[in-house]
Amino acid sequence: MSESRHAVFGHPITHSLSPRIHAQFGRQTGIPVHFEAIDATPETFPTALEAFAAGGGTGANVTLPLKEAALALCAEVSDRARRAGAVNTLVRKGGQWHGDNTDGTGLVRDLTARQGVDVRQRRTLLIGAGGAAHGVAPALIDAGIGELFIVNRTAARADALVDTLGLPGRVHARYFEDLRAIGEFDLVINATSAAREPGSTNAESGLPKLPTSLVGTRTACVDLSYGEVAIPFLAWARAAGAHNVIDGVGMLVEQAADAFKLWHGVRPYTDEVYTALRERDALLVTAD
């Protein structure tokens, strides 16, 4: 079996665990995998993707800040990618890119099957309205959450996501200054990319200021990022007394498994990979 060429595109991208995850999936399934990380900005992404295809690339993951740009480069997209208005998985077919979005299903699977969070009828706050938020919002709604409130630094983007979802009685846009007045939530999800933006002097610089009144004794707080950039939000959630504090590693593994199936026709088991990444985190903490 010949080795296939895959990649993850993003900016920045050196932090990505995706090459490690897909290498483990390949060993588990016996499928030869070559998976690399390619740094690309929204301006350089089209050229970089074209060069990747010319070099034999057959599939790719797309992360921040390229998920919405990826949609425009696809000849065809899945229904869930169309609903999200963002693509995180690309498949090369007939000399063209076909787009899908596995972020939302990956998040829901991690929360419900691994973390034991019941999302049904949960009053939910989604912080951010970029590609990551677009990717998870439709899946959360399909999973049966209750009301969904969306806040974003640029209010027009939150309004646009609400309009895209098309559920005016259930999905609402709010300003950050409104948050103190709208009570606590069962589920708070940080989908912002601010802490990862190039030029930030530290991981905390981009975290929006959030009132602790958003968090109750049974609240689950989730950051879609992982590693250093997730630390400020997770620290805020713990200080606020959240019942569950969850980073994006589980979501990353689950969405990667869904992408792997799109490329190779088989979905790998994820628990072994997730455990290995958590053990790696523990070793890093011990080393510090």
C-alpha positions as CSV (number, residue, x, y, z in Angstrom):
1,M,0.0,0.0,0.0
2,S,1.5,3.3,-1.0
3,E,1.8,6.2,1.5
4,S,-0.8,8.9,1.0
5,R,0.1,12.6,1.6
6,H,-2.0,14.7,3.9
7,A,-1.5,17.9,5.8
8,V,-3.0,20.4,8.2
9,F,-3.0,24.1,7.1
10,G,-3.1,27.0,9.6
11,H,-1.4,30.0,11.0
12,P,0.4,29.6,13.3
13,I,0.7,25.8,13.0
14,T,3.9,24.7,14.8
15,H,1.8,23.8,17.9
16,S,-0.5,21.4,16.0
17,L,-0.9,17.8,17.4
18,S,-2.5,16.7,14.1
19,P,0.7,15.1,12.6
20,R,1.1,13.0,15.8
21,I,-2.5,12.0,15.9
22,H,-2.7,10.9,12.3
23,A,0.6,9.0,12.6
24,Q,-0.9,7.0,15.5
25,F,-4.1,6.4,13.5
26,G,-2.0,5.1,10.6
27,R,-0.1,2.7,12.9
28,Q,-3.3,1.5,14.4
29,T,-5.0,0.8,11.1
30,G,-2.0,-0.4,9.2
31,I,-2.5,2.5,6.6
32,P,0.7,4.2,5.6
33,V,0.3,8.0,6.3
34,H,2.5,11.0,5.6
35,F,1.0,13.9,7.4
36,E,2.7,17.4,7.7
37,A,1.9,20.8,9.1
38,I,1.9,23.7,6.6
39,D,1.9,27.3,7.7
40,A,-0.4,29.5,5.5
41,T,-2.1,32.8,6.0
42,P,-5.4,33.6,4.4
43,E,-3.4,35.4,1.7
44,T,-1.0,32.5,0.9
45,F,-3.4,29.6,1.5
46,P,-4.8,29.3,-2.1
47,T,-1.3,29.1,-3.5
48,A,-0.1,26.7,-0.8
49,L,-3.0,24.4,-1.3
50,E,-2.5,24.4,-5.0
51,A,1.2,23.5,-4.5
52,F,0.2,20.7,-2.0
53,A,-2.2,19.2,-4.6
54,A,0.4,19.4,-7.3
55,G,2.8,17.5,-5.0
56,G,0.4,14.6,-4.6
57,G,-1.7,15.9,-1.6
58,T,-5.0,14.0,-1.4
59,G,-6.5,15.4,1.8
60,A,-6.1,18.1,4.3
61,N,-7.3,19.5,7.6
62,V,-7.8,23.2,7.9
63,T,-7.5,25.1,11.2
64,L,-7.5,28.8,12.2
65,P,-7.7,31.2,10.5
66,L,-8.5,29.4,7.2
67,K,-11.8,27.5,7.7
68,E,-14.0,30.1,6.0
69,A,-11.4,30.6,3.2
70,A,-11.3,26.9,2.6
71,L,-15.0,26.9,1.8
72,A,-14.4,29.2,-1.2
73,L,-11.8,26.9,-2.7
74,C,-14.0,23.9,-2.8
75,A,-15.8,22.6,-5.9
76,E,-18.3,20.9,-3.7
77,V,-19.1,20.9,0.0
78,S,-21.1,18.7,2.3
79,D,-24.4,19.8,3.8
80,R,-22.8,20.3,7.3
81,A,-20.0,22.4,5.8
82,R,-22.5,24.5,3.9
83,R,-24.6,25.0,7.1
84,A,-21.4,25.9,9.0
85,G,-20.1,28.2,6.3
86,A,-16.7,26.8,7.1
87,V,-14.6,23.8,6.0
88,N,-12.1,21.9,8.2
89,T,-11.5,18.8,6.0
90,L,-10.6,18.7,2.4
91,V,-10.7,15.7,0.1
92,R,-9.2,15.6,-3.4
93,K,-11.6,14.1,-5.9
94,G,-11.3,14.3,-9.7
95,G,-8.7,17.0,-9.5
96,Q,-10.9,19.2,-7.3
97,W,-11.3,19.9,-3.6
98,H,-14.4,18.7,-1.8
99,G,-15.0,20.2,1.6
100,D,-16.5,18.9,4.8
101,N,-16.7,20.0,8.5
102,T,-16.0,17.5,11.2
103,D,-15.5,20.0,14.0
104,G,-19.1,19.9,15.4
105,T,-19.5,16.2,15.4
106,G,-16.0,15.9,17.0
107,L,-17.0,18.3,19.8
108,V,-20.4,16.6,20.5
109,R,-18.8,13.1,20.5
110,D,-16.1,14.2,22.9
111,L,-18.5,16.0,25.3
112,T,-21.2,13.3,25.3
113,A,-19.3,10.1,24.9
114,R,-16.0,10.8,26.7
115,Q,-16.6,13.7,29.1
116,G,-20.1,12.6,30.2
117,V,-21.7,16.0,29.5
118,D,-25.4,15.9,28.6
119,V,-25.9,18.7,26.2
120,R,-29.6,18.3,25.7
121,Q,-31.7,21.4,26.6
122,R,-28.6,23.1,27.9
123,R,-28.6,26.9,27.9
124,T,-25.4,27.6,25.9
125,L,-23.1,30.5,25.4
126,L,-20.8,30.5,22.4
127,I,-17.9,33.0,22.6
128,G,-16.7,33.8,19.1
129,A,-18.2,33.8,15.6
130,G,-15.3,32.8,13.4
131,G,-14.6,29.5,11.6
132,A,-14.4,27.4,14.7
133,A,-17.8,28.8,16.0
134,H,-19.4,28.3,12.6
135,G,-18.2,24.7,12.6
136,V,-19.6,23.7,16.0
137,A,-22.9,25.7,16.2
138,P,-25.0,23.6,13.8
139,A,-23.9,20.3,15.5
140,L,-24.7,21.6,18.9
141,I,-28.2,22.5,17.8
142,D,-28.6,19.1,16.2
143,A,-27.5,17.5,19.5
144,G,-30.4,19.2,21.2
145,I,-29.0,22.1,23.2
146,G,-31.6,24.7,24.4
147,E,-31.2,28.4,23.8
148,L,-27.9,29.4,22.2
149,F,-26.4,32.9,22.8
150,I,-23.5,34.1,20.6
151,V,-21.1,36.9,21.5
152,N,-18.2,38.2,19.5
153,R,-15.8,41.1,19.6
154,T,-17.2,42.2,16.2
155,A,-21.0,42.2,16.8
156,A,-21.8,42.0,13.1
157,R,-20.1,38.6,12.9
158,A,-22.3,37.3,15.7
159,D,-25.4,38.6,14.0
160,A,-24.3,37.0,10.7
161,L,-23.8,33.6,12.4
162,V,-27.2,33.9,14.1
163,D,-28.8,34.7,10.7
164,T,-27.0,31.7,9.1
165,L,-28.4,29.3,11.7
166,G,-31.9,30.6,11.0
167,L,-33.5,29.9,14.4
168,P,-34.5,33.4,15.7
169,G,-36.5,32.1,18.7
170,R,-33.7,29.8,19.9
171,V,-30.4,31.5,18.8
172,H,-29.5,35.0,19.9
173,A,-26.7,37.5,19.4
174,R,-25.5,39.5,22.4
175,Y,-22.9,42.2,23.1
176,F,-20.2,41.5,25.7
177,E,-21.5,44.3,27.9
178,D,-24.8,42.4,28.0
179,L,-23.3,39.3,29.7
180,R,-23.7,40.4,33.3
181,A,-27.4,40.8,32.8
182,I,-28.4,37.5,31.1
183,G,-27.7,35.0,33.9
184,E,-25.8,31.8,34.1
185,F,-25.4,29.1,31.5
186,D,-25.2,25.3,31.5
187,L,-22.6,25.2,28.8
188,V,-20.0,27.9,28.0
189,I,-17.8,27.4,24.9
190,N,-14.8,29.5,24.0
191,A,-14.3,29.5,20.2
192,T,-12.2,32.6,20.0
193,S,-8.9,32.7,18.2
194,A,-7.6,35.9,19.9
195,A,-5.2,34.2,22.2
196,R,-3.5,32.5,19.2
197,E,-3.2,35.6,17.0
198,P,0.3,36.5,15.8
199,G,1.7,39.4,17.6
200,S,0.1,38.6,21.0
201,T,2.7,39.1,23.7
202,N,1.2,36.3,25.9
203,A,-1.6,33.7,25.8
204,E,-3.9,35.8,27.9
205,S,-3.8,39.0,25.9
206,G,-6.7,38.2,23.7
207,L,-9.1,36.6,26.2
208,P,-12.3,38.6,26.4
209,K,-13.2,39.8,30.0
210,L,-16.0,37.5,31.2
211,P,-18.1,37.8,34.3
212,T,-18.1,34.9,36.7
213,S,-21.9,35.2,36.9
214,L,-22.0,33.2,33.7
215,V,-21.0,30.1,35.6
216,G,-23.2,28.0,38.0
217,T,-22.4,24.9,40.1
218,R,-23.3,22.6,37.2
219,T,-21.8,24.6,34.3
220,A,-19.5,22.9,31.8
221,C,-16.8,25.2,30.3
222,V,-15.1,24.2,27.1
223,D,-12.3,25.7,25.2
224,L,-12.0,24.6,21.6
225,S,-8.3,25.2,21.7
226,Y,-5.7,23.2,23.7
227,G,-2.3,23.7,25.2
228,E,-1.0,27.1,26.2
229,V,-3.6,29.2,24.3
230,A,-6.4,27.4,26.3
231,I,-4.9,28.2,29.7
232,P,-6.5,31.6,30.3
233,F,-10.1,30.5,29.6
234,L,-9.7,27.3,31.6
235,A,-8.2,29.1,34.5
236,W,-11.1,31.6,34.5
237,A,-13.6,28.7,34.4
238,R,-11.9,27.0,37.4
239,A,-11.8,30.3,39.3
240,A,-15.5,30.8,38.5
241,G,-16.4,27.4,40.0
242,A,-17.3,25.5,36.8
243,H,-18.3,21.8,37.4
244,N,-16.5,20.6,34.2
245,V,-13.5,22.3,32.6
246,I,-12.6,20.8,29.3
247,D,-10.0,21.7,26.6
248,G,-10.1,20.9,22.9
249,V,-7.8,17.9,22.8
250,G,-10.7,15.4,22.8
251,M,-12.5,17.3,20.1
252,L,-9.3,17.5,18.1
253,V,-8.9,13.7,18.2
254,E,-12.5,13.0,17.4
255,Q,-12.7,15.4,14.4
256,A,-9.4,13.9,13.2
257,A,-10.9,10.4,13.3
258,D,-13.8,11.6,11.2
259,A,-11.5,13.2,8.7
260,F,-9.3,10.0,8.6
261,K,-12.5,8.0,7.7
262,L,-13.3,10.5,4.9
263,W,-9.8,10.0,3.5
264,H,-9.2,6.2,4.1
265,G,-12.7,4.7,4.6
266,V,-12.2,3.5,8.1
267,R,-12.6,5.3,11.4
268,P,-9.8,4.6,13.9
269,Y,-10.4,4.1,17.6
270,T,-9.7,7.3,19.5
271,D,-9.3,6.4,23.2
272,E,-5.8,5.1,22.8
273,V,-4.7,8.3,21.0
274,Y,-6.5,10.6,23.5
275,T,-4.9,8.8,26.4
276,A,-1.4,9.1,24.9
277,L,-1.9,12.8,24.4
278,R,-3.0,13.2,28.0
279,E,0.0,11.2,29.3
280,R,2.2,13.5,27.2
281,D,0.6,16.6,28.8
282,A,1.2,15.0,32.3
283,L,4.9,14.5,31.4
284,L,5.2,18.1,30.2
285,V,3.7,19.3,33.5
286,T,6.0,17.1,35.5
287,A,9.0,18.3,33.5
288,D,8.2,21.9,34.3
